[in-house]
């Protein structure tokens, strides 16, 4: 799902969240617990509590992705750059989903913090061995499959500045 384009189609952020847009985006990334919370939104008396529940599940998923990215050794970073890039894109997507939830809940500071975190890239590769790592990854059957199957991180890549602009436009 193109999150920026989906936000552009909404008239208000509440339309996007209450109308199922956030649930659709969460379904794309596969955080089932957050999706379950958002599916209950139409029947919930306290919609804010359901959105908080979904955001909490997204926070857990983001923390797992961040831990995965931060605990890889240099050798694993070198040998598995494609997987790290995909995980980094997923983490950024999760942070943007969290920002939507925070904004909906009126937590602008938390939304801004999530967006700042989305702009930080923990997978930065030292330029001196980036090209050598690419060649090694071509010889690694697992990494080669990952590059051929999912060369750009799937549907999870997102332009954080564009996303930030759309989110601000909807929340004003």
C-alpha positions in Angstrom: 0.0 0.0 0.0 1.3 3.4 -0.9 0.8 5.2 2.4 1.4 8.7 1.1 -1.1 8.2 -1.7 -3.7 6.7 0.7 -3.4 9.7 2.9 -3.8 12.0 0.0 -7.1 10.4 -0.8 -8.6 11.0 2.7 -10.4 14.2 3.6 -9.5 14.0 7.2 -7.3 11.8 9.3 -10.3 10.5 11.2 -11.8 9.4 7.9 -8.6 7.4 7.1 -8.5 5.7 10.6 -12.2 5.2 11.1 -12.8 4.2 7.5 -10.4 1.3 7.6 -7.4 2.9 5.8 -5.1 2.4 8.8 -6.3 -1.2 9.2 -5.5 -1.8 5.5 -2.0 -0.5 5.9 -1.5 -2.5 9.0 -2.7 -5.7 7.2 -0.1 -5.1 4.5 2.7 -5.3 7.1 1.3 -8.2 8.9 1.0 -7.1 12.5 -2.0 -9.2 13.3 -2.6 -8.0 16.9 -2.7 -4.4 15.7 -5.0 -5.4 12.9 -7.3 -7.2 15.3 -7.6 -4.1 17.5 -8.4 -1.9 14.4 -11.0 -4.4 13.2 -12.9 -3.8 16.4 -13.0 -0.1 15.8 -16.5 0.1 14.2 -18.1 -1.7 17.2 -16.0 -0.1 20.0 -17.6 2.4 22.4 -14.1 3.8 23.0 -12.5 4.2 19.6 -9.5 5.9 21.2 -8.7 2.9 23.3 -8.8 0.6 20.3 -6.4 2.9 18.4 -4.1 3.0 21.4 -4.2 -0.8 21.5 -3.2 -0.9 17.9 -0.4 1.6 18.4 1.0 -0.4 21.3 1.2 -3.5 19.1 2.9 -1.5 16.4 5.3 -0.2 19.0 6.2 -3.8 19.9 6.7 -4.7 16.2 8.9 -1.6 15.7 11.0 -2.5 18.8 11.6 -6.0 17.4 12.7 -4.6 14.0 14.9 -2.0 15.7 16.6 -4.7 17.9 17.1 -6.9 14.9 18.8 -4.0 13.0 20.9 -2.9 15.9 22.2 -6.3 17.0 23.7 -7.5 13.7 27.4 -7.8 13.6 29.4 -6.2 10.9 29.9 -9.5 9.2 26.1 -10.1 9.1 25.6 -6.6 7.9 28.0 -7.3 5.1 26.6 -10.7 4.1 22.9 -9.9 4.5 22.5 -6.3 3.3 19.3 -7.0 1.4 17.5 -8.5 4.4 18.7 -5.6 6.5 17.5 -3.1 3.9 14.0 -4.7 3.8 13.8 -4.8 7.6 14.8 -1.1 7.8 12.1 -0.3 5.3 9.5 -2.2 7.4 10.7 -0.4 10.5 10.2 3.0 8.8 6.7 1.9 7.6 5.8 0.8 11.2 7.0 4.2 12.5 4.8 6.0 10.0 1.8 3.9 11.0 2.5 4.8 14.6 2.7 8.4 13.7 -0.8 8.2 12.1 -2.1 6.6 15.3 -0.5 9.2 17.5 -1.8 12.0 15.4 -5.3 10.6 15.5 -5.0 10.4 19.3 -3.8 14.0 19.6 -0.3 13.0 20.6 1.6 15.3 18.2 4.9 15.1 20.1 4.9 11.3 19.9 4.0 11.4 16.2 6.9 13.8 15.6 9.3 11.6 17.5 8.2 8.5 15.5 8.8 10.5 12.3 12.3 11.6 13.5 13.1 8.0 14.3 11.8 7.0 10.8 14.4 9.4 9.3 17.3 7.8 11.2 18.7 4.8 9.3 20.3 2.2 11.6 21.4 0.1 8.6 23.9 2.6 7.3 26.6 0.7 5.4 30.2 2.0 5.4 30.8 3.2 1.8 34.2 1.6 1.6 32.8 -1.9 1.4 29.3 -1.3 0.1 30.2 -2.4 -3.5 32.2 -5.3 -2.3 29.3 -6.4 -0.1 27.0 -6.2 -3.2 29.3 -8.6 -5.0 29.5 -11.0 -2.1 25.7 -10.8 -1.8 25.4 -11.9 -5.4 27.4 -15.0 -4.6 25.3 -15.8 -1.5 22.2 -17.8 -2.7 20.0 -16.5 0.1 20.9 -12.9 -0.5 20.6 -13.3 -4.2 17.1 -14.7 -3.8 16.2 -11.8 -1.5 17.5 -9.3 -4.1 15.6 -10.9 -7.0 12.5 -11.5 -5.1 12.3 -8.2 -3.2 14.8 -5.8 -4.6 13.5 -2.6 -3.1 12.0 -3.7 0.3 8.6 -4.6 -1.2 5.8 -2.1 -0.6 7.3 -0.9 2.6 9.6 1.8 1.2 8.2 5.3 2.1 9.4 8.8 1.6 9.2 10.2 5.2 9.3 13.9 4.2 6.3 13.3 1.8 4.5 11.3 4.4 5.1 14.0 7.0 3.7 16.7 4.7 0.5 14.6 4.0 0.0 13.8 7.7 0.4 17.4 8.7 -2.1 18.5 6.0 -4.7 16.0 7.3 -4.3 16.9 10.9 -4.6 20.7 10.6 
